[in-house]
Amino acid sequence: MDNNADTGSTPAADRAPPRSAAATIAVVLGSIGLLGAMATDAIAVLGRHTGFSLLGSIEIVQTMIVLLASSAIVLATLERNHAAVHILTERLAPRRAALLARLASAVSAMIVAVLLIGALWLLSDLWNAHERSELLHIPFRVLRAIFAATLLIVSVIFAWQAVARRTQ
């Protein structure tokens, strides 16, 4: 008889490892972005069918997508879930595979740091441009700042993964 059937619990092997506080924050922020985008779009569609319009719904959805995408890339980096091909590394000795993984994290940190430099350059260059969305006047500099902060966080995570030993 299955011991888990009575208690409703799952076996330890089937449970996901506990998330870090940073991963939990990323999930919550991404969920807010996703739910915000879905709710806005649902209200806009409902409004079109019932005769009222939600002005600026596309702008709200785009803003929510910045939040959603930013948290998704942070979460994927934290949990080492970026797309990867392991054709070579699965044939290597574990120490060599770990070394290559650390090297890949270091290179990824450098690439994201270069993207961060470009994002900061745009942010500083256009800070006083007063760019805003057409209907709701959502300032683009805030969205660029969120993007730059995301790149900084991801670069730091990659750098940490390059120097820290993996516990798993």
C-alpha positions in Angstrom: 0.0 0.0 0.0 1.2 3.5 -0.8 2.1 5.3 2.4 1.7 8.7 0.7 -1.9 8.1 -0.3 -3.3 8.6 3.2 -1.3 11.7 4.1 -1.4 13.4 0.7 2.3 14.1 0.9 4.8 13.4 -1.9 7.9 11.3 -1.5 11.1 13.3 -0.8 12.5 12.4 -4.2 9.6 14.1 -5.9 9.7 17.3 -4.0 11.4 20.3 -5.5 14.3 21.7 -3.5 13.4 24.8 -1.5 13.8 28.1 -3.3 16.1 30.9 -2.0 14.6 34.2 -0.9 15.8 35.8 -4.1 14.2 33.2 -6.3 10.9 33.6 -4.3 11.0 37.4 -4.9 11.6 36.8 -8.6 8.6 34.4 -8.8 6.4 36.9 -6.9 7.4 39.8 -9.1 7.0 37.7 -12.3 3.6 36.6 -11.1 2.5 40.1 -10.5 3.7 41.0 -14.1 1.9 38.0 -15.6 -1.3 38.5 -13.7 -1.3 42.2 -14.4 -0.8 41.6 -18.1 -3.5 39.0 -18.2 -6.0 41.0 -16.2 -5.4 44.1 -18.3 -5.8 42.2 -21.5 -8.9 40.4 -20.3 -10.5 43.7 -19.2 -9.7 45.3 -22.5 -11.2 42.4 -24.5 -14.3 42.3 -22.3 -14.6 46.1 -22.7 -14.4 45.8 -26.5 -17.3 43.4 -26.4 -19.5 45.3 -24.0 -19.0 48.8 -25.5 -16.3 50.5 -23.3 -12.7 50.7 -24.0 -9.7 50.6 -21.7 -7.4 53.2 -23.0 -3.8 52.4 -22.7 -4.2 48.7 -22.2 -1.4 47.8 -24.5 0.9 50.2 -22.7 0.0 48.6 -19.4 0.6 45.1 -20.8 4.0 46.2 -22.2 5.0 47.6 -18.8 3.9 44.3 -17.1 6.0 42.3 -19.6 9.1 44.2 -18.7 8.5 43.1 -15.1 7.7 39.6 -16.1 10.7 39.1 -18.5 13.1 40.7 -16.0 12.0 38.4 -13.2 12.1 35.4 -15.5 15.7 35.9 -16.6 16.8 36.5 -13.0 15.0 33.3 -11.9 16.4 31.2 -14.8 19.9 32.5 -13.9 19.5 31.8 -10.2 18.3 28.2 -10.8 20.8 27.6 -13.7 18.0 26.9 -16.1 19.2 28.7 -19.2 19.2 26.6 -22.4 22.3 24.5 -22.7 23.6 21.6 -24.8 25.4 19.0 -22.9 26.7 16.8 -25.7 30.3 17.5 -24.8 30.1 18.0 -21.1 28.2 14.8 -20.3 31.1 12.8 -21.7 33.7 14.6 -19.6 34.8 13.7 -16.1 32.8 15.5 -13.4 35.7 17.8 -12.4 36.2 18.9 -16.0 32.5 19.4 -16.6 32.3 21.5 -13.5 35.3 23.6 -14.7 33.6 24.2 -18.0 30.4 25.2 -16.3 32.2 27.7 -14.2 34.0 29.0 -17.3 30.6 29.3 -19.1 29.3 31.3 -16.1 32.3 33.6 -16.2 31.8 34.3 -20.0 28.1 34.8 -19.4 28.8 37.3 -16.7 31.1 39.2 -19.1 28.5 39.2 -21.9 25.7 40.4 -19.6 28.1 43.1 -18.2 28.7 44.4 -21.8 24.9 44.5 -22.3 24.6 46.3 -19.0 27.2 48.9 -20.1 25.1 49.5 -23.3 21.9 49.7 -21.3 23.4 52.2 -18.9 24.7 54.3 -21.8 21.2 54.5 -23.3 19.7 55.2 -19.8 22.1 58.1 -19.2 21.9 59.4 -22.7 18.1 59.5 -22.7 17.4 60.2 -19.0 16.4 63.8 -19.7 14.6 63.1 -22.9 11.2 62.8 -21.1 10.2 59.9 -23.3 6.8 58.6 -22.3 4.1 56.3 -23.7 1.4 58.1 -25.7 -1.7 57.6 -23.7 -0.7 56.9 -20.1 2.6 58.8 -20.2 4.5 55.9 -18.6 8.1 57.1 -18.4 10.4 54.9 -20.5 13.4 55.7 -18.2 11.8 53.7 -15.4 11.5 50.7 -17.7 15.1 51.1 -18.9 16.2 51.4 -15.2 14.4 48.1 -14.4 16.1 46.5 -17.4 19.5 47.8 -16.3 19.0 46.6 -12.8 18.0 43.2 -14.1 21.2 43.0 -16.2 23.2 44.0 -13.1 21.6 41.3 -11.0 22.1 38.6 -13.7 25.7 39.6 -14.2 26.4 39.3 -10.5 24.6 35.9 -10.3 26.7 34.6 -13.2 29.9 35.9 -11.6 28.9 34.3 -8.3 28.2 31.0 -10.0 31.6 31.2 -11.7 33.5 31.4 -8.5 31.3 29.5 -6.0 31.4 25.8 -5.8 28.1 24.1 -6.8 26.5 22.3 -3.8 24.5 19.9 -5.9 
